Amino acid sequence: MTLPIGGPTKGEMNMTVQFKMPIDLYRDGDHYTLNADLPGIDPSTVDLDVDGQLLTIRAERVAPSAEGVRWLARENRSGSFLRRLTLGDGVDRENISATYDAGVLSVTIPVAEKAKARKIEVVTGASTPVKKASVKKADAPVAAAA
Protein backbone atom coordinates (compact mmCIF):
# COMPACT_ATOMS: atom_id res chain seq x y z
CA MET A 1 0.00 0.00 0.00
CA THR A 2 1.24 3.43 -0.86
CA LEU A 3 0.12 6.52 0.99
CA PRO A 4 -0.27 9.94 -0.63
CA ILE A 5 1.94 12.92 0.02
CA GLY A 6 -1.12 15.10 0.65
CA GLY A 7 -1.63 18.80 0.08
CA PRO A 8 -3.72 20.69 -2.46
CA THR A 9 -4.16 19.33 -5.95
CA LYS A 10 -3.42 21.30 -9.11
CA GLY A 11 -5.96 24.02 -9.73
CA GLU A 12 -6.93 24.28 -6.07
CA MET A 13 -6.52 27.82 -4.73
CA ASN A 14 -6.25 28.32 -1.00
CA MET A 15 -4.64 31.27 0.70
CA THR A 16 -4.02 29.36 3.95
CA VAL A 17 -1.15 26.94 4.41
CA GLN A 18 -2.25 23.30 4.39
CA PHE A 19 -0.37 20.75 6.44
CA LYS A 20 -0.27 16.99 6.01
CA MET A 21 -1.57 15.08 9.02
CA PRO A 22 0.41 12.00 10.09
CA ILE A 23 -1.54 8.75 9.70
CA ASP A 24 -1.28 5.06 10.48
CA LEU A 25 -3.19 2.62 8.25
CA TYR A 26 -3.61 -1.11 8.83
CA ARG A 27 -5.91 -4.01 8.02
CA ASP A 28 -7.53 -5.94 10.85
CA GLY A 29 -9.72 -8.79 9.60
CA ASP A 30 -12.60 -7.47 7.53
CA HIS A 31 -11.80 -3.76 7.81
CA TYR A 32 -9.03 -1.19 7.52
CA THR A 33 -8.35 1.36 10.23
CA LEU A 34 -6.84 4.76 9.50
CA ASN A 35 -5.70 6.77 12.53
CA ALA A 36 -4.88 10.43 11.92
CA ASP A 37 -3.13 12.47 14.61
CA LEU A 38 -5.04 15.71 15.03
CA PRO A 39 -4.36 16.95 18.59
CA GLY A 40 -5.98 20.22 19.54
CA ILE A 41 -8.47 20.11 16.68
CA ASP A 42 -12.06 21.13 17.35
CA PRO A 43 -13.98 18.01 16.15
CA SER A 44 -16.59 20.26 14.50
CA THR A 45 -13.91 21.37 12.00
CA VAL A 46 -13.19 17.81 10.83
CA ASP A 47 -14.63 17.08 7.38
CA LEU A 48 -14.51 13.61 5.86
CA ASP A 49 -15.90 12.88 2.42
CA VAL A 50 -15.77 10.24 -0.27
CA ASP A 51 -16.05 11.32 -3.91
CA GLY A 52 -15.82 8.31 -6.18
CA GLN A 53 -12.62 6.59 -5.11
CA LEU A 54 -11.14 9.61 -3.31
CA LEU A 55 -11.31 9.82 0.50
CA THR A 56 -10.56 13.35 1.72
CA ILE A 57 -9.93 14.35 5.33
CA ARG A 58 -9.83 18.05 6.26
CA ALA A 59 -9.45 19.69 9.66
CA GLU A 60 -8.71 23.12 11.05
CA ARG A 61 -6.69 24.16 14.09
CA VAL A 62 -7.21 27.76 15.15
CA ALA A 63 -4.25 29.54 16.73
CA PRO A 64 -5.00 30.82 20.22
CA SER A 65 -5.32 34.57 20.36
CA ALA A 66 -2.29 35.92 22.14
CA GLU A 67 -2.23 39.67 21.87
CA GLY A 68 0.65 41.23 23.72
CA VAL A 69 2.53 37.96 24.22
CA ARG A 70 6.08 37.37 23.11
CA TRP A 71 6.42 33.79 21.93
CA LEU A 72 9.55 31.94 23.04
CA ALA A 73 8.59 28.74 21.23
CA ARG A 74 5.64 27.92 19.00
CA GLU A 75 5.81 24.42 17.59
CA ASN A 76 2.12 23.57 17.34
CA ARG A 77 0.88 24.28 13.85
CA SER A 78 -2.38 26.07 13.27
CA GLY A 79 -4.26 26.28 10.02
CA SER A 80 -5.70 23.71 7.62
CA PHE A 81 -4.82 20.02 7.56
CA LEU A 82 -5.55 17.88 4.51
CA ARG A 83 -5.08 14.25 3.52
CA ARG A 84 -6.34 12.42 0.42
CA LEU A 85 -6.29 8.69 -0.25
CA THR A 86 -7.48 6.74 -3.26
CA LEU A 87 -9.73 3.84 -2.32
CA GLY A 88 -9.57 0.67 -4.37
CA ASP A 89 -12.49 -1.50 -5.47
CA GLY A 90 -11.95 -3.83 -2.52
CA VAL A 91 -13.47 -1.48 0.07
CA ASP A 92 -17.09 -0.76 0.99
CA ARG A 93 -17.28 3.01 0.46
CA GLU A 94 -20.91 3.19 1.63
CA ASN A 95 -20.12 2.05 5.19
CA ILE A 96 -17.03 4.08 6.11
CA SER A 97 -17.33 5.50 9.63
CA ALA A 98 -15.22 7.79 11.82
CA THR A 99 -14.72 8.76 15.46
CA TYR A 100 -12.58 11.43 17.12
CA ASP A 101 -11.16 10.77 20.59
CA ALA A 102 -8.18 12.16 22.51
CA GLY A 103 -6.76 13.96 19.47
CA VAL A 104 -6.97 10.98 17.12
CA LEU A 105 -9.39 10.66 14.22
CA SER A 106 -10.11 6.96 13.59
CA VAL A 107 -11.64 6.03 10.25
CA THR A 108 -12.97 2.50 9.78
CA ILE A 109 -13.04 1.35 6.15
CA PRO A 110 -14.81 -2.01 5.70
CA VAL A 111 -13.58 -4.56 3.18
CA ALA A 112 -16.18 -5.14 0.45
CA GLU A 113 -17.91 -8.53 0.45
CA LYS A 114 -16.52 -9.26 -3.03
CA ALA A 115 -12.96 -8.78 -1.71
CA LYS A 116 -13.24 -11.12 1.28
CA ALA A 117 -11.71 -14.60 1.25
CA ARG A 118 -14.14 -17.30 0.16
CA LYS A 119 -14.26 -21.02 -0.61
CA ILE A 120 -14.57 -22.25 -4.20
CA GLU A 121 -15.89 -25.70 -4.86
CA VAL A 122 -13.82 -27.87 -7.19
CA VAL A 123 -15.81 -30.34 -9.28
CA THR A 124 -14.67 -33.27 -11.40
CA GLY A 125 -15.85 -34.08 -14.93
CA ALA A 126 -18.66 -36.15 -13.35
CA SER A 127 -19.89 -33.00 -11.52
CA THR A 128 -18.96 -34.49 -8.17
CA PRO A 129 -17.44 -32.02 -5.69
CA VAL A 130 -13.87 -32.96 -4.81
CA LYS A 131 -12.80 -30.36 -2.27
CA LYS A 132 -13.09 -26.70 -1.52
CA ALA A 133 -10.18 -24.40 -2.28
CA SER A 134 -9.58 -21.23 -0.35
CA VAL A 135 -9.16 -18.01 -2.34
CA LYS A 136 -7.76 -14.90 -0.72
CA LYS A 137 -8.12 -11.52 -2.43
CA ALA A 138 -5.14 -9.23 -2.94
CA ASP A 139 -4.44 -6.75 -0.15
CA ALA A 140 -4.41 -3.44 -2.10
CA PRO A 141 -7.53 -1.34 -1.45
CA VAL A 142 -5.77 1.96 -0.70
CA ALA A 143 -3.34 3.63 -3.08
CA ALA A 144 -1.60 6.95 -3.50
CA ALA A 145 -3.51 9.97 -4.70
CA ALA A 146 -1.98 12.04 -7.45
Secondary structure, 3 states (H helix, E strand, C coil): CCCCCCCCCCCCCCCCCEECCCEEEEEECCEEEEEEECCCCCHHHCEEEEECCEEEEEEEECCCCCCCCCCCCCCCCCEEEEEEEEECCCECHHHCEEEEECCEEEEEEEECHHHCCEEEEEECCCCCEEEEEEECCCCCCEECCC
